[in-house]
Every structure is written in structure tokens, then in C-alpha cells.
Amino acid sequence: MVVYGYLGSFIAIHYKIIFDSRIPWDAYFSFDNKSIVMTGGSFERHPLSYYFFNWIRELALLFSDGKMNGDFRFILAWFSNIAVSLSVLQVFKYLKNIIRLPLILSLLLVLFFGAFSTTILLSFTPENFTYTLFLLTLFNHYAAIKLKKEEKIPALALAFSGITIGGLTVTNIAKVFIPVAFEKGLFKSWKKLGNAAFRGAFTIICFVLLYLNRIDFKYENIFSKTNEQYEKFSNVNSTPTWDMILSYFFGGNILFSDFIIRDKHNMMGYHYKGLVMTVYSSWIPYLFIIALLILIIWSYYKNFKNKLVQVLMISFLFDIIIHCIMRFGLHTSYIYGGHFVFIYPLLLGWLFYCYRDAPKMLSFLTVVISVLLVYLATNNYLRMTEFFWFLNTYY
């Protein structure tokens, strides 16, 4: 909170990029700050975030005496800081309480996670992804506790999770049901299966009714808007698909790539500069990402029979299908990191767990992660200096 808080406070006080009423979207890395803060985002992708951001906005206005000024930006940044800091805390608690890693390894992985480009950016960005990151880390920790104790997730807890997580990003509601499928003896007892089906149906009904109420039950708008969004965000071919997958989906969420500045306008005559990521220009970042993916696949292979690892990986595969296979938002998939980046430290934690009785392998893995951390921190620090140059020049 101190590190992220200082960063966010400095940006909020000295620059106007966190919230500028003239800039609805894409001021930096395709985040829609102003649009999200004012409306919660498009209803077809973020069905219930309208209500959530109404509370966020009104609380921020309360502290800023009703003005959208530096104080307003400061409060928005601190809401984001708290959400991301709590996300890091949930990852730490998972590593400590579920995997039961030694403290030094848990701290190493938390530092690694805390230096990701996604956690850095979301720590001061008022966006759906900021709060989705917290809710998903919280839910995965909670679900892991239930699975470890061989208990079922109660209907109300499942419904609350589905409404909050799916309400901020509709596709994420599917992730809420993944742990249910791994409850003990689920497919060996009709009673347990029926109970799980009831809990799932109850969650979906609650979510759908709230969703339809949000759009005045004009359900046909969902399909037309969803198709429109899919066409808009899935048909970009300016970069080879493999490079977008490595540089944006797997890479950009962790390791900042190169930046380019583009001319933008708000469709009402105001022109401004936008900062976006491009693909990596050196072979070293590709090597970093490939090494990290090898560790993740290695962890999954070694823990294949572990239901907690299966929950994490199936959740991750869901995002891979949406962005890499269906290509939705693949050219800007670095902004979707809040949906899945926490999977990396958790799966690395499970890899350490596999070799808890092999000191040499533990030492090897510790050295590898430490080297990756040094490169990650150095790269992201240098890229953030470029980000501040952008802020000093234009904002």
C-alpha cells in the first residue's frame, strides 16, 4: 500500500491522466478511465458495474467537495491502490495458508507478482479490471479453503460471487462454477450433484434477473451489442497472431513491452495523445515469457492430480480461449491481466510445493525466479520512467 499509494498519489496530484472529463478512453494502454468512472462501462460486457462505480464516484466526490479535481483523482487512485494491495495480500495468504510455502518463498513470489505491469498499472487506475483482480483472488482463496476442507461452497456465497465477479465482467461468471465441479464426491452422489445444480441455477437466476433489470428487460440489446463488440475487437490483423499472443496476452500483463504514442480524439473535437504497447523489440523479453510459461506448464504437469491446481488452470484456459483462440481483444489483451495474472504466482507456488523435499531443486527454482524478478523489476522500472516522460510531456 505504501509503494502503490505513493505512486498513485503522485500521479493523481501532479497529472490529470487518471481522470480527465475530456478523455473518455485510451489515454494510456486502452484503459477507459473516465467512461468507467462515469457509467461503469458497456452493459453487455460489464452488466452491473454501473451500480458499483456509482458508489465509487459518489464517495470520491464526497471527499472532493463535488469537484472532479486533483482530490477526486487522489481518492480514485487510493480506491485502486487498496483493491490491488488486497489482491496481493490474497495471493500471499493463498501461498501461506493453502500451499504452506516457507515465508521467504511466499515473499519472493509476492514481490514477483507485485512487480507485474498489470498490478503496477491497476494500482492507480480506476477500472473494472482493478476490482475484478481483487474479487477473483479473494474468491480463489475462499474456494481453495472450502475444497481443502472438503466442504461445499454455500448457495448464497456462490450467488454473491457470481453477481459481483460476473457483474464487473460478464464472462468471468463461468469461473465461479469451476471449484464446484471439484467438490468431493460430486459425481458419485445424485444428491450432491442435485445440490450443486441448485446452487448453480440459483446463482444464474439471480444474476440474470439483475442483468435484465439493469437494461429494463430489453434482452435483444445484449445480442446486438455483443456481436458489435466482438466484431470490433476481434478483427485486428496488423500484427502476427503469435506475436500478439506472446507480447500482449502472456507478456504485456507481466513485462512492459515497447510504447508508442498515437493521436486520439473524443469524437467531440478534442484531440489528445494516447499511449499504447507494441510488440517486444528484443529477443530477451520473449525468452523471459517463454521461461515463465515453461515453469507454469511444468507446475501443471507435476500437479495434474491436484484439484486446486486444476481450478486455477481451467480458469486460465478460459481466458486463453476468449483472447487467443476467439481473438477477442487480442491486440489489447495486455489490459485484461486483472482476469488472470494472479494465476502465475499461485502456480509457481505449487511448483515449489512439489519439490519441498528436494533442496537442490528448490534452490534451482529460487535462483530462476530471482533472476526473472531482477529482470522484471528492471524492465518495468525503466518503462515506467518512459510513462512518466509521457505524463510530463502531455498531461
C-alpha positions as CSV (number, residue, x, y, z in Angstrom):
1,M,0.0,0.0,0.0
2,V,2.9,2.4,0.7
3,V,4.6,1.7,-2.6
4,Y,1.5,1.7,-4.8
5,G,0.0,4.5,-2.7
6,Y,2.9,6.8,-3.2
7,L,2.9,6.1,-7.0
8,G,-0.8,6.6,-7.4
9,S,-0.9,9.7,-5.1
10,F,2.0,11.4,-7.1
11,I,0.3,10.7,-10.4
12,A,-3.1,11.9,-9.1
13,I,-1.8,15.1,-7.6
14,H,0.6,16.1,-10.4
15,Y,-1.1,14.8,-13.5
16,K,-4.6,14.6,-14.9
17,I,-4.4,11.3,-16.8
18,I,-6.2,9.2,-14.1
19,F,-9.4,11.2,-14.8
20,D,-9.9,13.9,-17.4
21,S,-13.5,14.7,-18.2
22,R,-12.5,15.4,-21.9
23,I,-10.9,12.0,-22.4
24,P,-13.3,9.1,-22.3
25,W,-10.9,6.3,-23.3
26,D,-7.5,5.2,-24.4
27,A,-5.3,7.9,-22.7
28,Y,-2.9,5.1,-21.7
29,F,-2.9,1.4,-22.6
30,S,-6.5,1.3,-23.7
31,F,-8.0,1.9,-20.3
32,D,-11.3,3.7,-20.3
33,N,-11.0,5.6,-17.0
34,K,-13.5,8.4,-17.5
35,S,-16.0,6.2,-19.2
36,I,-15.8,3.5,-16.5
37,V,-15.9,6.0,-13.6
38,M,-19.0,7.8,-15.0
39,T,-21.0,4.8,-16.4
40,G,-19.3,1.6,-15.3
41,G,-18.7,0.7,-18.9
42,S,-20.8,-1.0,-21.5
43,F,-23.6,-3.1,-20.1
44,E,-23.0,-6.1,-22.4
45,R,-19.5,-6.7,-21.0
46,H,-19.9,-5.1,-17.6
47,P,-23.6,-5.6,-16.7
48,L,-23.7,-4.5,-13.1
49,S,-20.6,-2.3,-12.8
50,Y,-22.8,0.8,-13.3
51,Y,-24.0,0.5,-9.7
52,F,-20.6,-0.3,-8.3
53,F,-19.0,2.7,-9.9
54,N,-21.8,5.0,-8.9
55,W,-20.7,4.3,-5.3
56,I,-17.1,4.8,-6.1
57,R,-17.8,8.1,-7.9
58,E,-20.0,9.4,-5.2
59,L,-17.6,8.6,-2.5
60,A,-14.8,10.3,-4.4
61,L,-17.0,13.3,-4.9
62,L,-17.8,13.4,-1.2
63,F,-14.1,13.8,-0.4
64,S,-13.5,16.3,-3.2
65,D,-16.5,18.6,-2.3
66,G,-18.3,17.6,-5.5
67,K,-15.4,18.7,-7.8
68,M,-13.7,16.4,-10.3
69,N,-10.3,17.8,-9.5
70,G,-7.0,16.5,-8.1
71,D,-8.7,15.4,-4.8
72,F,-11.2,13.4,-6.9
73,R,-8.3,11.7,-8.8
74,F,-6.5,11.2,-5.5
75,I,-9.4,9.2,-4.0
76,L,-10.0,7.2,-7.2
77,A,-6.3,6.3,-7.1
78,W,-6.4,5.2,-3.5
79,F,-9.5,3.0,-4.1
80,S,-7.5,1.3,-6.8
81,N,-4.4,1.1,-4.5
82,I,-6.4,-0.6,-1.8
83,A,-8.0,-3.1,-4.2
84,V,-4.7,-4.1,-5.7
85,S,-2.9,-4.2,-2.3
86,L,-5.6,-6.5,-1.0
87,S,-5.2,-8.7,-4.2
88,V,-1.5,-9.1,-3.4
89,L,-2.5,-10.0,0.2
90,Q,-4.9,-12.7,-1.0
91,V,-2.1,-14.2,-3.2
92,F,0.2,-14.2,-0.1
93,K,-2.5,-15.8,2.0
94,Y,-3.0,-18.5,-0.6
95,L,0.7,-19.2,-0.8
96,K,1.0,-19.3,3.0
97,N,-2.2,-20.9,4.1
98,I,-3.2,-23.2,1.2
99,I,0.2,-24.2,-0.3
100,R,2.0,-23.7,3.0
101,L,5.2,-22.4,1.5
102,P,8.0,-21.1,3.7
103,L,7.8,-17.3,4.3
104,I,10.8,-16.5,2.2
105,L,9.4,-18.2,-0.9
106,S,6.0,-16.6,-0.3
107,L,7.6,-13.2,-0.2
108,L,9.7,-13.9,-3.3
109,L,6.6,-14.8,-5.3
110,V,4.6,-11.8,-3.9
111,L,7.4,-9.4,-4.9
112,F,7.4,-11.1,-8.3
113,F,3.6,-10.6,-8.6
114,G,3.7,-7.1,-7.2
115,A,6.2,-6.0,-10.0
116,F,3.9,-7.2,-12.8
117,S,2.9,-4.5,-15.2
118,T,-0.8,-5.2,-14.5
119,T,-0.5,-4.8,-10.8
120,I,1.5,-1.6,-11.2
121,L,-1.0,0.0,-13.6
122,L,-4.1,-1.1,-11.9
123,S,-2.8,0.2,-8.5
124,F,-3.7,3.7,-9.7
125,T,-6.2,3.1,-12.5
126,P,-10.0,3.3,-11.8
127,E,-11.1,0.3,-14.0
128,N,-13.3,-2.8,-13.9
129,F,-10.1,-4.9,-14.0
130,T,-8.8,-3.4,-10.8
131,Y,-11.7,-4.7,-8.8
132,T,-12.0,-7.9,-10.8
133,L,-8.4,-8.7,-9.8
134,F,-9.3,-8.4,-6.1
135,L,-12.6,-10.3,-6.4
136,L,-11.0,-13.2,-8.3
137,T,-8.1,-13.5,-5.9
138,L,-10.5,-13.4,-3.0
139,F,-12.8,-16.0,-4.5
140,N,-10.0,-18.3,-5.4
141,H,-8.5,-18.2,-1.9
142,Y,-12.0,-18.8,-0.4
143,A,-12.8,-21.7,-2.8
144,A,-9.4,-23.3,-2.1
145,I,-10.2,-23.2,1.6
146,K,-13.5,-24.9,1.0
147,L,-12.0,-27.5,-1.3
148,K,-9.2,-28.2,1.1
149,K,-11.6,-28.7,4.0
150,E,-13.8,-30.9,1.6
151,E,-16.7,-28.5,2.2
152,K,-19.2,-27.2,-0.4
153,I,-19.5,-23.5,-1.3
154,P,-22.8,-22.3,0.1
155,A,-25.5,-21.1,-2.3
156,L,-25.5,-17.5,-1.0
157,A,-21.7,-17.3,-1.2
158,L,-21.8,-18.7,-4.8
159,A,-24.5,-16.3,-5.8
160,F,-22.7,-13.3,-4.3
161,S,-19.5,-14.3,-6.0
162,G,-21.3,-14.7,-9.3
163,I,-23.1,-11.4,-9.1
164,T,-20.0,-9.4,-8.1
165,I,-17.4,-11.1,-10.4
166,G,-19.8,-11.6,-13.3
167,G,-21.3,-8.1,-12.8
168,L,-17.9,-6.5,-13.4
169,T,-17.1,-8.6,-16.4
170,V,-19.8,-11.0,-17.6
171,T,-17.5,-13.8,-19.0
172,N,-15.9,-14.2,-15.6
173,I,-19.0,-15.6,-14.0
174,A,-18.1,-19.0,-15.5
175,K,-15.0,-19.1,-13.3
176,V,-17.2,-19.1,-10.2
177,F,-18.6,-22.5,-11.0
178,I,-15.2,-24.2,-11.7
179,P,-14.5,-25.0,-8.0
180,V,-18.0,-26.5,-7.6
181,A,-17.1,-29.2,-10.1
182,F,-14.2,-30.4,-7.9
183,E,-16.2,-30.7,-4.7
184,K,-15.7,-34.1,-3.1
185,G,-17.9,-36.9,-4.3
186,L,-19.9,-34.6,-6.6
187,F,-20.3,-37.1,-9.4
188,K,-20.7,-40.1,-7.2
189,S,-23.9,-38.9,-5.5
190,W,-27.1,-37.8,-7.1
191,K,-27.9,-35.8,-4.0
192,K,-24.6,-33.8,-4.2
193,L,-25.0,-33.3,-7.9
194,G,-28.5,-32.1,-7.5
195,N,-27.4,-29.7,-4.7
196,A,-24.6,-28.3,-6.9
197,A,-27.1,-27.9,-9.8
198,F,-29.5,-26.0,-7.5
199,R,-26.7,-23.7,-6.3
200,G,-25.6,-23.1,-9.9
201,A,-29.2,-22.4,-11.1
202,F,-29.8,-20.1,-8.1
203,T,-26.7,-18.1,-8.9
204,I,-27.5,-17.8,-12.6
205,I,-31.2,-16.8,-12.0
206,C,-30.1,-14.1,-9.5
207,F,-27.5,-12.8,-12.0
208,V,-29.8,-12.9,-15.0
209,L,-32.6,-11.1,-13.2
210,L,-30.3,-8.3,-12.0
211,Y,-28.8,-8.1,-15.5
212,L,-32.2,-7.8,-17.2
213,N,-33.3,-5.3,-14.7
214,R,-30.2,-3.2,-15.5
215,I,-31.3,-3.0,-19.2
216,D,-35.1,-2.7,-18.5
217,F,-35.6,-6.3,-19.7
218,K,-34.7,-5.3,-23.3
219,Y,-32.7,-8.5,-23.7
220,E,-32.4,-8.2,-27.5
221,N,-29.9,-5.4,-26.9
222,I,-27.5,-7.9,-25.3
223,F,-27.1,-9.9,-28.5
224,S,-26.8,-7.0,-30.9
225,K,-24.2,-5.1,-28.7
226,T,-22.2,-8.3,-28.0
227,N,-21.9,-9.1,-31.7
228,E,-20.9,-5.5,-32.4
229,Q,-18.2,-5.6,-29.7
230,Y,-16.9,-8.9,-30.9
231,E,-16.6,-7.7,-34.5
232,K,-14.8,-4.5,-33.3
233,F,-12.3,-6.2,-31.0
234,S,-11.5,-9.5,-32.8
235,N,-10.7,-8.5,-36.4
236,V,-7.4,-6.7,-36.0
237,N,-4.6,-8.2,-38.1
238,S,-1.9,-5.6,-38.0
239,T,0.4,-7.9,-36.1
240,P,1.1,-11.7,-36.5
241,T,-1.2,-13.6,-34.1
242,W,1.7,-15.5,-32.4
243,D,3.4,-12.2,-31.6
244,M,0.2,-10.7,-30.2
245,I,-0.3,-13.8,-28.0
246,L,3.3,-13.6,-26.7
247,S,3.7,-9.9,-26.5
248,Y,0.2,-8.9,-25.4
249,F,-1.6,-11.8,-23.8
250,F,1.2,-13.6,-22.0
251,G,3.8,-10.8,-22.0
252,G,2.2,-7.4,-21.7
253,N,0.4,-8.2,-18.5
254,I,3.7,-9.0,-16.8
255,L,6.6,-7.4,-18.6
256,F,6.0,-4.0,-20.2
257,S,6.7,-4.0,-23.9
258,D,7.7,-1.0,-26.1
259,F,5.4,2.0,-26.1
260,I,4.1,4.1,-29.0
261,I,2.2,7.3,-28.9
262,R,-0.9,7.7,-31.0
263,D,-3.2,10.7,-31.8
264,K,-6.7,10.3,-30.3
265,H,-9.9,12.3,-30.2
266,N,-13.0,12.1,-28.2
267,M,-15.4,12.4,-31.1
268,M,-16.4,15.9,-29.9
269,G,-13.4,17.9,-31.3
270,Y,-10.9,17.4,-28.5
271,H,-7.6,15.8,-29.6
272,Y,-5.2,14.2,-27.2
273,K,-2.3,11.8,-27.1
274,G,-2.7,8.1,-26.2
275,L,0.0,5.7,-25.1
276,V,-0.2,2.0,-26.2
277,M,2.0,-1.0,-26.1
278,T,3.5,-2.6,-29.1
279,V,5.3,-5.9,-29.5
280,Y,8.7,-6.7,-28.0
281,S,11.7,-5.4,-30.0
282,S,14.3,-7.6,-28.4
283,W,14.7,-11.4,-28.0
284,I,15.2,-11.2,-24.2
285,P,11.6,-10.4,-23.3
286,Y,10.4,-13.3,-25.4
287,L,12.9,-15.5,-23.6
288,F,11.6,-14.3,-20.3
289,I,8.0,-15.1,-21.2
290,I,8.8,-18.5,-22.6
291,A,10.8,-19.3,-19.5
292,L,7.9,-18.3,-17.3
293,L,5.4,-20.3,-19.4
294,I,7.7,-23.4,-19.1
295,L,7.6,-23.1,-15.4
296,I,3.8,-22.8,-15.4
297,I,3.4,-25.8,-17.7
298,W,5.9,-27.7,-15.5
299,S,3.9,-26.9,-12.4
300,Y,0.6,-28.0,-14.1
301,Y,2.3,-31.3,-15.2
302,K,3.6,-32.0,-11.7
303,N,0.4,-31.1,-10.0
304,F,-2.0,-32.6,-12.6
305,K,-3.9,-34.6,-10.0
306,N,-4.3,-31.7,-7.6
307,K,-7.8,-30.3,-7.8
308,L,-6.8,-26.9,-6.6
309,V,-4.3,-26.6,-9.5
310,Q,-6.9,-27.8,-11.9
311,V,-9.3,-25.0,-10.7
312,L,-6.5,-22.4,-11.4
313,M,-5.6,-23.8,-14.8
314,I,-9.1,-24.2,-16.1
315,S,-9.8,-20.6,-15.1
316,F,-6.7,-19.6,-17.0
317,L,-7.6,-21.7,-20.1
318,F,-10.9,-19.9,-20.2
319,D,-9.1,-16.6,-20.8
320,I,-6.8,-18.2,-23.3
321,I,-9.8,-19.4,-25.3
322,I,-11.5,-16.0,-25.2
323,H,-8.5,-13.9,-26.2
324,C,-6.1,-16.2,-28.0
325,I,-8.4,-18.6,-29.8
326,M,-11.5,-16.4,-30.3
327,R,-9.2,-13.4,-30.6
328,F,-11.4,-11.1,-28.6
329,G,-9.4,-8.0,-27.8
330,L,-6.1,-9.9,-28.6
331,H,-4.4,-6.7,-29.9
332,T,-5.1,-5.1,-26.5
333,S,-5.1,-8.2,-24.3
334,Y,-2.4,-6.6,-22.0
335,I,-5.3,-4.7,-20.4
336,Y,-7.1,-7.9,-19.4
337,G,-4.4,-9.0,-16.9
338,G,-6.7,-8.5,-13.9
339,H,-8.6,-11.6,-15.0
340,F,-5.7,-14.0,-14.8
341,V,-2.2,-12.7,-13.8
342,F,-2.6,-13.9,-10.2
343,I,-2.5,-17.5,-11.6
344,Y,1.2,-17.2,-12.3
345,P,2.4,-16.7,-8.7
346,L,0.0,-19.4,-7.4
347,L,1.1,-22.0,-10.0
348,L,4.7,-21.1,-9.3
349,G,3.9,-21.7,-5.6
350,W,2.5,-25.1,-6.4
351,L,5.7,-25.9,-8.3
352,F,7.8,-25.1,-5.3
353,Y,5.5,-27.3,-3.2
354,C,6.2,-30.3,-5.4
355,Y,9.9,-30.0,-4.6
356,R,9.5,-29.2,-0.9
357,D,11.7,-32.3,-0.1
358,A,14.3,-31.7,-2.8
359,P,16.6,-28.9,-1.6
360,K,18.7,-28.8,-4.8
361,M,15.6,-28.3,-7.0
362,L,14.2,-25.7,-4.6
363,S,17.5,-23.8,-4.8
364,F,17.4,-24.0,-8.6
365,L,13.8,-22.7,-8.8
366,T,14.6,-20.0,-6.3
367,V,17.5,-18.8,-8.4
368,V,15.5,-18.9,-11.6
369,I,12.6,-16.9,-10.1
370,S,15.1,-14.4,-8.5
371,V,16.7,-13.8,-11.9
372,L,13.3,-13.4,-13.5
373,L,12.4,-10.9,-10.8
374,V,15.5,-8.8,-11.2
375,Y,14.9,-8.6,-15.0
376,L,11.2,-7.9,-14.5
377,A,11.8,-5.1,-11.9
378,T,14.5,-3.5,-14.0
379,N,12.5,-3.6,-17.2
380,N,9.3,-2.3,-15.6
381,Y,11.1,0.4,-13.8
382,L,12.7,1.7,-17.0
383,R,9.3,1.5,-18.8
384,M,7.7,3.4,-16.0
385,T,10.2,6.2,-16.5
386,E,9.1,6.4,-20.1
387,F,5.5,6.5,-18.9
388,F,6.4,9.5,-16.7
389,W,8.1,11.2,-19.6
390,F,4.7,10.8,-21.4
391,L,2.9,12.3,-18.4
392,N,5.3,15.2,-18.1
393,T,5.0,16.0,-21.8
394,Y,1.3,15.7,-22.4
395,Y,-0.6,15.5,-19.0
